[in-house]
Amino acid sequence: MLKDTFTFQGPLGEIECVVEPNRSENNAVLVMAHGFRGSRDSGGRAAGVAQQAAAHAAVVRFNFTGTQIISRQVEELHAVLAEVRRRQPGCRLFLLGRSLGGAASIITAAQDGALAGLILWATPNDLRFTFRYVMTEDEYRRLDSGETLHFNDERGECDLTPDFLTDFDQYDLPALLQKAQPLPVLVLHCSADEVVLAEQGQRNAAAVGEAAELHIFEGGDHSFTEYSEQAGALLSDWLSKRLKCGAC
C-alpha cells in the first residue's frame, strides 16, 4: 500500500509524488493533477482535500515538471498512473484534475479506459475559449500569431510558446468525456468562477450524461477559496459511495 513520498523517472524528468496514506482498508488510490502554473500544494488547499479523501483512498499529489503543453502533461499523468499501479497492484484508481489539470485528466481518462472515477474541479470544457477569456486581447493575439510570451510574477517565471494554444486543437473535450463513458464523473464548480465560467462545468456534466454528478457552489471563485473544505467533504462522500457500490 502507498504510504510514503516516492520519486520516479517520468517521460520529461524526475517526478516526486507526495502520498496521503489511506486510512481505510480499501485498495484504492486518488491521483490529483494541479492546474495551469499551479502546484501540488495549491496554497495548502490541495493538502486539505487530500486529507479528507484519504478517509477512503490513498491520495497522490505531484507537480508537472514545468511544461504547460497539455499533451506533455498527459504523458506525465499516464506515467504517474502507471507508477501507482506498479506500486499498488489491483487498486481502484481515481483521478482528480483541477482547472487545466482537469482537462489533462479528461484526455488521460479517455485514453486509459480503466479508471474507477474522475473528478473535475473547476475544469474547462473549451480550452481556447478559456484562455482567450483570461488573457488580454493583445496577449492572446500575440501567442496565437506565433510569438512566445514571457511571464514573471508571483508564480515565478514562465514562457508560453505558440504550441501551448495549437496543441489544444487536437482535443475535443466533450467528445473525450463521452468516449470515457460509463466512467462515473463528479463535477465541482463555483458559480462565480472568474477564470473558467460555470457554464463550462455544466457542459462537462451534460457531455457525461447519467454518469455525472454536478455540484455548483453559489458564488465562490476559481480557487474554491470559500468552498474548498465543503467540496472536499463532498468529494470524500462521493468516493465512499463509488467504492461501496463496486462496479456501479
Summary of the structure (lengths in Angstrom):
residues: 248
radius of gyration: 17.0
end to end distance: 23.9
largest distance: 53.0
contacts: 832
relative contact order: 0.15
helix: 42%
strand: 23%
